[in-house]
Amino acid sequence: MLTIGKPALEQLAALLLERAGLRVSPDGFAGLRLALKERMPALGIADADDYVRRLRDRQGEHELRALLPLVTVTHTEFFRDPRQFKALEARVLPEALKRARREGRKVSIWSAGCATGEEPYSIAMLLSDMGASREEVDLWATDLNQSAIESARLGRYPIRRMAPVSRERMQRYFTPTEDGYEIVPSLREWVRFDGLNLAAPVFAKVQHATFDVILCRNVIIYFDLPTIRGLMDRFYAALRPGAFLILGYSESLFRVYDRFEMVEVEGAFLYRRPRLEGAPRAPRPIERMDEPPPRPITVTQPPAPGPRHSGEFPVVVPARAPGGAAPAPTITGEFRVVVPAQTESVTLPPAPDRKPALRAPAERLAEAARRVALGEFEGAVEDLQALCASEPDDIACHLTLGNVYSVMGRAEEAAKVFADVSAREPLCVEARVYGAMAAMQVGRNELAKSELAKALFLEPTLALAHYLAAQVSERLGEHESARRSYRNAIAQLRFPQRPLAGFYPDLPDAPEQISRAARYALAALEEAPVANGA
């Protein structure tokens, strides 16, 4: 029997902070406990205190590397965050490549925290599409998780991970395997993978001012404040003047680190090392990013005498309103530095839209799903509405349209789509499941509970429905019901799980995803008291 007391969990949390910079609050102790239940038996250790002592001795580094993947999330995907990749493709990488060629050197890019390699391979595809050769590029990818690095070097991915990859890139950069796809050797050679602890005080392999772009996305959320600041110092030193640091979509350096300037590129906010050390520092980032207005692009500010320029990049600064602060401009398509200034704003026209040619219904639905995965929701809605009109009996098309409405917050339209599908196909489980998810989005938890009960009546072995039912029960404060549903979700994974009709972005449909999420949630609930009447 394993003995895992709270003092041992506190010591382990302190050790993770010391060795890896990972911040684990008491709310995360359930996850630590679950990780220990996996690692302690593997080492023949029954007491968590002994395990912590094992980590502290000279042999502990190897075990720490085995533990870390269990306490951090390694989820990633190809072309993750469409706005950031649009910025990379449209401006950042072309300008970096142009600059490197002009200076007679390689363009140097670092994917820090690369997990299983989707991010650096996505960068390699973009560069190859731009006409770069492998000899022109130094693309370095690092991660603390050695098993993830080994997987990245293989470059093999299941079919479900391929949704964000276009058909053209699939044909050019992948070869089919028995259970998925594999990166072609010629592209794998673009990336060199290494193990690296980003919390280390010194990066021995990193030279001063050598990188054109550093991507470190969804990593610093695990670090404490001193670790983040130390890492930013090292990134700042590693970047060339004028080079870019790209953090996760929700990660901000506001009140954390002020040496970078913030730049908006194609709707994405990036950090840039100033070309001159005296350049303005990054102020508080804009908290709400409006969607780009319909083309043709219009400028809401008064006409200006002309733009300021910083090197190759046009720097667009908000105009100063009379007697007030600088308003947030609605300009899209180019860079703007988000700094207080008293100058004007300007924009250049973006590239024209390219609409796909009309194809067979299945191909059109797949294309719409790709647009959803890339965040092009309005375009996906137009495609799906047209497809549903021409193929009224295509249930998958209607389900996907309802899901896009749901993700966009158009709750009433989503509910109508799912109700119509249920009326036409009363035995359609997907309409109930997706309808429940749409209801959860707007807080209609009792309706979601009812829809999931109907789905499970039709298909009792559907693990995802049990998992969602547990989520709803938690929201309703019905903890015992939630525990039961999480256990049911795990139990149903003994049976084959069919893919659901229709497309929903980031739906945890893979058995291992559902199992891991359910086990973590159940572990957290096991430490919570049973609610009265639940």
C-alpha positions as CSV (number, residue, x, y, z in Angstrom):
1,M,0.0,0.0,0.0
2,L,1.3,3.4,-0.9
3,T,1.7,6.1,1.7
4,I,1.4,9.6,0.3
5,G,1.0,12.3,3.0
6,K,0.5,16.0,2.6
7,P,4.0,16.8,4.0
8,A,5.5,14.7,1.2
9,L,3.4,16.5,-1.4
10,E,4.6,19.8,-0.1
11,Q,8.2,18.7,-0.2
12,L,7.7,17.4,-3.7
13,A,6.2,20.7,-4.8
14,A,9.1,22.6,-3.3
15,L,11.6,20.3,-5.1
16,L,9.8,20.8,-8.4
17,L,10.0,24.6,-7.9
18,E,13.7,24.4,-7.0
19,R,14.8,22.0,-9.8
20,A,12.5,22.8,-12.7
21,G,10.9,26.2,-11.7
22,L,7.5,24.5,-11.7
23,R,4.9,26.2,-9.5
24,V,2.5,23.6,-8.0
25,S,-0.2,25.1,-5.7
26,P,-2.1,23.0,-3.1
27,D,-4.9,22.8,-5.7
28,G,-2.5,20.8,-7.9
29,F,-1.6,18.3,-5.2
30,A,-4.2,15.8,-6.6
31,G,-2.2,15.7,-9.8
32,L,1.0,15.2,-7.9
33,R,-0.6,12.3,-6.0
34,L,-1.7,10.7,-9.2
35,A,1.8,11.0,-10.7
36,L,3.3,9.5,-7.5
37,K,0.9,6.5,-7.8
38,E,2.4,5.8,-11.2
39,R,6.1,6.4,-10.4
40,M,6.5,5.0,-6.9
41,P,5.5,1.4,-7.9
42,A,7.8,1.6,-10.8
43,L,10.7,2.2,-8.4
44,G,9.5,-0.3,-5.7
45,I,8.9,2.6,-3.3
46,A,5.9,2.5,-1.0
47,D,6.4,5.8,1.0
48,A,6.3,9.2,-0.7
49,D,8.9,10.5,1.8
50,D,11.4,7.9,0.5
51,Y,10.5,9.0,-3.1
52,V,11.3,12.6,-2.4
53,R,14.6,11.6,-0.8
54,R,15.3,9.6,-4.0
55,L,14.7,12.7,-6.1
56,R,17.1,14.7,-3.9
57,D,20.1,12.3,-4.2
58,R,22.6,12.2,-7.0
59,Q,20.6,9.8,-9.0
60,G,17.4,11.9,-8.8
61,E,17.9,13.8,-12.1
62,H,16.9,10.7,-14.1
63,E,13.8,10.2,-12.1
64,L,12.9,13.9,-12.2
65,R,12.8,13.6,-16.0
66,A,10.4,10.6,-15.7
67,L,8.2,12.5,-13.3
68,L,7.9,15.8,-15.1
69,P,5.8,14.6,-18.0
70,L,3.2,13.4,-15.5
71,V,2.8,16.8,-13.8
72,T,2.9,19.0,-17.0
73,V,0.6,19.0,-20.0
74,T,2.4,18.1,-23.3
75,H,-0.5,18.8,-25.5
76,T,0.4,20.5,-28.8
77,E,-0.7,20.4,-32.4
78,F,0.4,21.5,-35.8
79,F,-0.1,25.2,-36.6
80,R,-1.5,25.8,-33.1
81,D,-3.0,29.3,-32.7
82,P,-3.9,30.4,-36.2
83,R,-3.3,34.1,-35.6
84,Q,0.3,33.5,-34.5
85,F,1.0,31.3,-37.5
86,K,-0.6,33.8,-39.8
87,A,1.9,36.4,-38.4
88,L,4.8,34.0,-38.8
89,E,3.8,33.1,-42.4
90,A,2.9,36.6,-43.6
91,R,5.6,38.7,-42.0
92,V,7.9,37.4,-39.3
93,L,9.6,34.5,-41.1
94,P,9.8,36.2,-44.6
95,E,11.5,39.2,-43.0
96,A,13.8,37.1,-40.9
97,L,14.8,35.0,-43.9
98,K,15.3,38.1,-46.0
99,R,17.5,39.7,-43.3
100,A,19.6,36.5,-42.8
101,R,20.2,36.2,-46.6
102,R,21.2,39.8,-46.8
103,E,23.7,39.3,-43.9
104,G,25.0,36.0,-45.4
105,R,24.0,33.7,-42.5
106,K,21.4,31.2,-41.6
107,V,18.0,32.2,-40.2
108,S,18.0,30.9,-36.6
109,I,14.8,29.8,-34.8
110,W,14.4,28.1,-31.4
111,S,11.2,26.2,-30.4
112,A,11.6,26.1,-26.6
113,G,9.3,23.6,-25.0
114,C,8.6,21.8,-28.3
115,A,6.8,18.7,-26.8
116,T,6.4,16.1,-29.5
117,G,7.6,18.3,-32.3
118,E,4.5,19.6,-34.0
119,E,5.5,23.3,-33.6
120,P,9.1,23.1,-35.1
121,Y,7.8,20.9,-37.9
122,S,5.1,23.5,-38.6
123,I,7.8,26.2,-38.8
124,A,9.9,24.0,-41.1
125,M,6.9,23.6,-43.4
126,L,6.3,27.3,-43.6
127,L,10.0,28.0,-44.4
128,S,10.0,25.3,-47.0
129,D,6.9,26.8,-48.6
130,M,8.6,30.1,-48.7
131,G,11.4,28.6,-50.8
132,A,14.0,28.4,-48.1
133,S,16.5,25.5,-48.2
134,R,17.6,23.4,-45.3
135,E,21.1,24.8,-45.6
136,E,19.7,28.3,-44.9
137,V,17.9,27.4,-41.7
138,D,19.1,26.5,-38.2
139,L,15.9,25.3,-36.5
140,W,16.5,24.1,-32.9
141,A,13.8,22.5,-30.8
142,T,14.2,21.7,-27.1
143,D,12.1,20.1,-24.3
144,L,12.7,18.8,-20.8
145,N,10.7,15.7,-21.5
146,Q,13.1,13.2,-23.0
147,S,10.3,10.8,-24.1
148,A,8.6,13.7,-26.0
149,I,12.0,14.5,-27.7
150,E,12.4,10.9,-28.8
151,S,8.8,11.0,-30.2
152,A,9.5,14.3,-32.0
153,R,12.6,12.9,-33.6
154,L,10.5,10.0,-35.1
155,G,8.0,12.5,-36.5
156,R,5.0,10.0,-36.4
157,Y,1.5,11.3,-35.6
158,P,-1.9,9.7,-35.4
159,I,-4.6,10.7,-37.9
160,R,-6.5,12.8,-35.3
161,R,-3.6,15.2,-35.0
162,M,-3.6,16.0,-38.7
163,A,-6.7,18.2,-38.9
164,P,-4.8,21.6,-39.0
165,V,-2.6,20.4,-41.9
166,S,-3.7,21.3,-45.4
167,R,-4.1,18.7,-48.1
168,E,-1.2,20.2,-50.0
169,R,1.1,20.0,-47.0
170,M,-0.1,16.5,-46.2
171,Q,0.9,15.3,-49.7
172,R,4.2,17.2,-49.6
173,Y,5.6,16.6,-46.1
174,F,4.0,13.4,-44.8
175,T,3.8,9.7,-45.8
176,P,1.0,7.5,-44.6
177,T,1.7,4.8,-42.0
178,E,-0.5,2.0,-40.6
179,D,-2.1,4.2,-38.0
180,G,-1.3,7.8,-39.1
181,Y,1.3,9.8,-40.8
182,E,5.1,10.3,-40.7
183,I,7.1,13.4,-41.5
184,V,9.2,12.8,-44.6
185,P,12.9,12.4,-43.9
186,S,13.8,15.5,-46.0
187,L,11.7,17.7,-43.6
188,R,12.8,15.9,-40.4
189,E,16.4,16.9,-41.3
190,W,15.4,20.5,-40.9
191,V,15.0,20.2,-37.1
192,R,17.6,19.3,-34.5
193,F,16.1,18.2,-31.1
194,D,17.7,18.5,-27.7
195,G,16.8,18.0,-24.1
196,L,16.9,21.3,-22.1
197,N,15.7,22.5,-18.8
198,L,14.4,26.1,-19.3
199,A,14.7,26.8,-15.6
200,A,18.4,26.2,-15.7
201,P,20.3,29.5,-14.8
202,V,22.6,29.1,-17.9
203,F,22.1,27.8,-21.4
204,A,25.5,26.4,-22.4
205,K,24.5,25.8,-26.0
206,V,23.0,29.3,-26.6
207,Q,25.2,32.1,-27.9
208,H,24.5,35.8,-27.4
209,A,22.2,37.6,-29.9
210,T,22.0,34.7,-32.4
211,F,18.2,33.9,-32.7
212,D,15.8,35.6,-35.1
213,V,12.7,34.0,-33.5
214,I,12.2,32.2,-30.2
215,L,8.8,30.4,-29.6
216,C,8.1,29.5,-26.0
217,R,4.4,28.9,-26.0
218,N,2.3,27.6,-23.0
219,V,5.4,26.9,-20.9
220,I,5.8,29.8,-18.5
221,I,2.4,29.2,-17.1
222,Y,4.1,26.4,-15.0
223,F,6.9,28.7,-13.7
224,D,7.1,30.9,-10.7
225,L,7.8,34.6,-11.1
226,P,11.6,34.5,-10.5
227,T,12.0,31.6,-12.9
228,I,10.0,33.5,-15.6
229,R,12.1,36.7,-15.2
230,G,15.3,34.7,-15.3
231,L,14.1,32.9,-18.4
232,M,13.1,36.2,-20.1
233,D,16.6,37.6,-19.4
234,R,18.2,34.6,-21.1
235,F,15.8,34.9,-24.1
236,Y,16.4,38.6,-24.4
237,A,20.2,38.0,-24.5
238,A,19.8,35.2,-27.0
239,L,17.7,37.2,-29.5
240,R,19.2,39.5,-32.1
241,P,18.1,43.2,-31.8
242,G,14.7,43.4,-33.6
243,A,14.1,39.7,-33.2
244,F,10.9,38.2,-31.9
245,L,9.8,36.2,-28.8
246,I,6.4,34.4,-29.3
247,L,4.6,33.3,-26.1
248,G,1.4,31.4,-25.7
249,Y,-1.8,33.1,-26.8
250,S,-2.9,33.8,-23.1
251,E,0.6,34.4,-21.7
252,S,1.5,38.0,-20.9
253,L,4.6,39.7,-19.5
254,F,2.6,42.6,-18.1
255,R,4.1,43.6,-14.7
256,V,6.5,40.7,-15.1
257,Y,9.2,41.8,-17.6
258,D,9.5,45.1,-19.4
259,R,12.5,44.9,-21.7
260,F,10.6,43.7,-24.7
261,E,8.3,45.9,-26.8
262,M,4.9,44.5,-27.8
263,V,4.1,44.3,-31.4
264,E,0.8,43.4,-33.2
265,V,1.2,41.4,-36.3
266,E,-1.8,40.1,-38.3
267,G,-3.9,40.2,-35.2
268,A,-1.4,38.4,-33.0
269,F,0.6,40.1,-30.1
270,L,4.3,39.2,-30.1
271,Y,7.3,40.5,-28.1
272,R,10.3,42.0,-29.8
273,R,13.8,42.9,-28.6
274,P,14.1,46.6,-29.4
275,R,16.6,47.5,-32.1
276,L,17.9,50.2,-29.8
277,E,18.2,49.8,-26.1
278,G,16.5,53.1,-25.5
279,A,13.3,52.1,-27.3
280,P,10.0,52.2,-25.4
281,R,9.3,49.3,-23.1
282,A,6.2,47.2,-23.3
283,P,3.1,48.7,-21.6
284,R,0.1,46.8,-20.5
285,P,-1.1,44.7,-23.4
286,I,-4.6,45.2,-24.8
287,E,-6.9,42.8,-23.1
288,R,-9.4,42.4,-25.9
289,M,-8.4,41.8,-29.5
290,D,-11.2,42.6,-32.0
291,E,-11.7,40.4,-35.0
292,P,-10.5,42.0,-38.2
293,P,-13.2,44.1,-40.0
294,P,-14.6,43.0,-43.3
295,R,-12.4,43.6,-46.4
296,P,-11.6,46.1,-47.8
297,I,-9.8,47.3,-44.7
298,T,-10.9,50.6,-43.3
299,V,-8.9,52.9,-41.0
300,T,-11.0,54.6,-38.3
301,Q,-8.4,57.2,-37.4
302,P,-8.0,60.4,-39.3
303,P,-5.5,60.4,-42.2
304,A,-1.9,60.8,-41.2
305,P,1.1,62.5,-42.8
306,G,2.9,59.2,-43.0
307,P,4.1,56.1,-41.1
308,R,7.1,55.7,-38.8
309,H,9.5,52.9,-39.7
310,S,11.8,50.8,-37.7
311,G,14.1,48.7,-40.0
312,E,12.1,46.6,-42.4
313,F,8.9,46.6,-40.3
314,P,6.3,49.4,-40.5
315,V,5.6,50.5,-36.9
316,V,2.0,51.7,-36.6
317,V,1.3,53.7,-33.4
318,P,-2.1,54.7,-32.1
319,A,-3.0,58.4,-32.7
320,R,-3.3,60.6,-29.6
321,A,-6.9,61.6,-29.0
322,P,-7.3,65.3,-28.0
323,G,-7.1,65.7,-24.3
324,G,-7.1,61.9,-23.7
325,A,-5.3,58.7,-23.9
326,A,-4.4,56.9,-27.2
327,P,-7.5,55.0,-28.5
328,A,-7.2,51.4,-29.5
329,P,-7.1,51.4,-33.4
330,T,-9.1,48.9,-35.5
331,I,-6.3,48.5,-38.0
332,T,-5.4,45.0,-39.2
333,G,-3.1,43.5,-41.7
334,E,0.3,44.9,-40.5
335,F,2.4,45.6,-37.4
336,R,1.6,48.1,-34.8
337,V,3.7,48.6,-31.7
338,V,1.4,48.9,-28.7
339,V,3.2,51.9,-27.0
340,P,2.0,55.3,-26.0
341,A,2.8,57.8,-28.7
342,Q,1.6,61.0,-30.2
343,T,1.8,60.1,-33.9
344,E,-0.6,58.7,-36.4
345,S,-1.7,55.3,-37.7
346,V,-1.6,53.7,-41.1
347,T,-2.0,50.3,-42.7
348,L,-1.3,48.5,-45.9
349,P,-3.7,46.2,-47.7
350,P,-3.4,42.5,-47.0
351,A,-3.3,39.7,-49.5
352,P,-6.7,38.9,-51.2
353,D,-8.8,36.0,-50.1
354,R,-8.4,32.7,-51.8
355,K,-11.6,30.7,-51.9
356,P,-11.4,27.0,-52.6
357,A,-13.0,25.6,-55.7
358,L,-16.3,23.7,-55.4
359,R,-15.6,20.0,-54.7
360,A,-17.4,16.9,-53.6
361,P,-19.5,17.2,-50.3
362,A,-17.1,15.2,-48.2
363,E,-14.1,17.3,-49.4
364,R,-16.0,20.5,-48.8
365,L,-16.9,19.4,-45.3
366,A,-13.2,18.4,-44.6
367,E,-12.2,21.9,-45.9
368,A,-14.7,23.6,-43.6
369,A,-13.3,21.5,-40.7
370,R,-9.8,22.7,-41.5
371,R,-10.9,26.3,-41.5
372,V,-12.5,25.8,-38.1
373,A,-9.3,24.2,-36.8
374,L,-7.4,27.3,-38.1
375,G,-9.8,29.7,-36.4
376,E,-11.4,30.9,-39.6
377,F,-14.9,30.7,-38.2
378,E,-16.8,33.2,-40.3
379,G,-15.5,31.6,-43.5
380,A,-16.3,28.1,-42.2
381,V,-19.9,29.2,-41.4
382,E,-20.3,30.4,-45.0
383,D,-18.9,27.2,-46.4
384,L,-21.1,25.0,-44.1
385,Q,-24.3,27.0,-44.8
386,A,-23.8,26.6,-48.5
387,L,-23.0,22.9,-48.1
388,C,-26.1,22.3,-45.9
389,A,-28.2,24.1,-48.4
390,S,-26.9,21.9,-51.3
391,E,-26.8,18.7,-49.2
392,P,-29.8,18.9,-46.8
393,D,-29.5,15.2,-45.8
394,D,-25.8,15.5,-44.8
395,I,-26.1,15.2,-41.0
396,A,-22.4,15.6,-40.4
397,C,-22.5,19.0,-42.2
398,H,-25.4,20.2,-40.0
399,L,-23.7,19.0,-36.8
400,T,-20.5,20.7,-37.7
401,L,-22.4,24.0,-38.5
402,G,-24.1,23.7,-35.1
403,N,-20.7,23.2,-33.4
404,V,-19.2,26.3,-35.1
405,Y,-22.1,28.4,-34.0
406,S,-21.6,27.0,-30.4
407,V,-17.9,27.9,-30.4
408,M,-18.6,31.4,-31.8
409,G,-21.1,32.0,-28.9
410,R,-24.2,32.0,-31.2
411,A,-26.1,29.8,-28.8
412,E,-29.6,30.1,-30.2
413,E,-28.5,29.2,-33.7
414,A,-26.6,26.3,-32.4
415,A,-29.6,25.0,-30.4
416,K,-31.8,25.3,-33.4
417,V,-29.5,23.3,-35.6
418,F,-29.2,20.4,-33.0
419,A,-33.0,20.5,-32.4
420,D,-33.6,20.2,-36.1
421,V,-31.2,17.3,-36.4
422,S,-32.9,15.5,-33.4
423,A,-36.3,16.0,-35.0
424,R,-35.2,14.5,-38.3
425,E,-33.0,11.8,-36.7
426,P,-34.3,10.9,-33.2
427,L,-31.6,8.3,-32.7
428,C,-28.7,10.7,-33.5
429,V,-26.5,10.6,-30.4
430,E,-24.2,13.3,-31.7
431,A,-27.0,15.9,-31.7
432,R,-27.6,15.2,-28.0
433,V,-23.9,15.3,-27.1
434,Y,-23.1,18.5,-29.1
435,G,-26.4,20.1,-27.9
436,A,-25.3,19.5,-24.4
437,M,-21.9,21.1,-25.1
438,A,-23.6,24.1,-26.6
439,A,-25.8,24.4,-23.5
440,M,-22.8,24.1,-21.2
441,Q,-21.2,27.0,-23.1
442,V,-24.0,29.4,-22.0
443,G,-24.5,27.9,-18.5
444,R,-27.7,26.0,-19.2
445,N,-26.4,23.0,-17.1
446,E,-29.8,21.4,-16.5
447,L,-30.5,21.3,-20.2
448,A,-27.0,19.9,-20.8
449,K,-27.7,17.2,-18.1
450,S,-31.0,16.2,-19.8
451,E,-29.4,16.0,-23.3
452,L,-26.5,13.8,-22.0
453,A,-29.0,11.5,-20.3
454,K,-30.7,11.0,-23.6
455,A,-27.4,10.4,-25.4
456,L,-26.4,7.8,-22.8
457,F,-29.8,6.1,-23.1
458,L,-29.1,5.7,-26.8
459,E,-25.4,4.7,-26.4
460,P,-24.5,3.7,-22.8
461,T,-20.8,2.9,-23.7
462,L,-19.9,6.4,-25.0
463,A,-17.1,7.5,-22.7
464,L,-17.1,11.1,-23.8
465,A,-20.8,11.5,-22.8
466,H,-20.1,10.1,-19.4
467,Y,-17.1,12.5,-19.0
468,L,-19.3,15.5,-20.1
469,A,-22.0,14.4,-17.7
470,A,-19.4,14.4,-14.9
471,Q,-18.5,18.0,-15.9
472,V,-22.1,19.1,-15.7
473,S,-22.6,17.4,-12.3
474,E,-19.5,19.3,-11.0
475,R,-21.0,22.6,-12.2
476,L,-24.3,21.7,-10.4
477,G,-22.4,20.8,-7.2
478,E,-23.5,17.2,-7.5
479,H,-20.1,15.8,-6.5
480,E,-21.0,12.2,-5.9
481,S,-22.8,12.1,-9.3
482,A,-19.7,13.6,-10.9
483,R,-17.5,10.9,-9.3
484,R,-19.8,8.2,-10.6
485,S,-19.8,9.6,-14.1
486,Y,-16.0,10.0,-14.2
487,R,-15.6,6.4,-13.1
488,N,-18.1,5.4,-15.8
489,A,-16.1,7.3,-18.4
490,I,-13.0,5.4,-17.5
491,A,-14.8,2.1,-17.4
492,Q,-16.4,2.5,-20.8
493,L,-12.9,2.9,-22.4
494,R,-12.6,-0.8,-22.2
495,F,-14.9,-0.9,-25.2
496,P,-14.1,0.5,-28.6
497,Q,-15.0,4.1,-29.0
498,R,-16.4,5.2,-32.4
499,P,-15.6,8.6,-33.8
500,L,-18.5,11.0,-33.6
501,A,-20.0,12.4,-36.8
502,G,-19.4,16.1,-37.3
503,F,-16.4,18.2,-36.3
504,Y,-15.8,20.0,-33.0
505,P,-12.4,21.7,-32.5
506,D,-10.2,20.3,-29.7
507,L,-12.8,17.7,-28.7
508,P,-11.1,15.2,-26.4
509,D,-12.2,12.1,-28.3
510,A,-9.0,10.0,-28.1
511,P,-9.3,7.3,-25.4
512,E,-6.1,8.3,-23.7
513,Q,-7.2,12.0,-23.5
514,I,-10.5,11.1,-22.0
515,S,-8.9,8.7,-19.6
516,R,-6.2,11.1,-18.4
517,A,-8.7,14.0,-18.0
518,A,-11.2,11.8,-16.1
519,R,-8.6,10.4,-13.8
520,Y,-7.2,13.8,-12.9
521,A,-10.6,15.2,-12.3
522,L,-11.6,12.2,-10.2
523,A,-8.5,12.4,-8.2
524,A,-9.3,16.0,-7.4
525,L,-12.9,15.1,-6.4
526,E,-11.7,12.3,-4.2
527,E,-10.1,14.8,-1.9
528,A,-13.2,17.0,-1.9
529,P,-16.0,16.3,0.7
530,V,-19.2,14.7,-0.6
531,A,-21.9,17.3,-1.0
532,N,-25.0,16.8,1.0
533,G,-27.8,15.5,-1.2
534,A,-25.5,14.8,-4.1
